[in-house]
């Protein structure tokens, strides 16, 4: 079991969605919080809610794609708080585009935040846990780190990479008191589609249409996602699936590792957007 009460927990991307839900649940379990995001207003709101619970919290404006900034953040945590006990690398973005339309700039934007941000957060805080002799690293992948879907090549790439990195780290930490978990959320009611990049050619209504379609498919609230993640941390679960949809997708991939797409994408639609894969739904 991972002790949560009194421990210092770091949560990136905590201004909304899964990050906020996880931070609030950690606060309810008695953790001290250090939360980060680039959304100043959203971060302040999360901190306000944590304070209402009665938990200590500090906030940091942080771009997880900036390696120097992440390491400076980790140094500040060590100097001010004595080092991290739990780190939740959650910050992430999405890019909606077909491979033949996906620009290298947008691909790098997703990878720098979703994948490299997770790598920086892990490597910056891991030495603090090794010095303490214990800790828990939680990296948020996706069901799109289990299956691949149309219009999500960049996002899939990042989330599969997070899964591979995290599983390797878990094997390396075997025999130590540093625990490692990989999170695979299904459809969570967050702003990821509204904040995604779409193709320049897309009409202004496409973003809201995509977000509306995603909202209809999303089955789990961020608050419930936070509870599932923190329960997984407490129980040292190496793999945390969130939502019945995630469990079904995981089962389907195991049963039909090649042909799952025949069932899921009959109309060539993207589960993230709820729209047809027409090439008119990106950046």
Secondary structure, DSSP 8 states (H G I E B T S, - for coil): ----TT-EEEEESTTSHHHHHHHHHHHHTT-EEEEEES-HHHHHHHHHHHHHHT--EEEEE--TT-HHHHHHHHHHHHHHHS--SEEEE-----B-B-TTT--HHHHHHHIIIIIIHHHHHHHHHHHHHHHHT-EEEEEE--GGGTS--TTBHHHHHHHHHHHHHHHHHHHHTTTSSEEEEEEEE-SB-SSTTTTSB--TTS-HHHHHHHHHHHHHH--B-HHHHHHHHHHHHHTT-SEEEESHHHHHHHHHHHH-TTTHHHHHTTT-B-TTT-SB-SS-S--
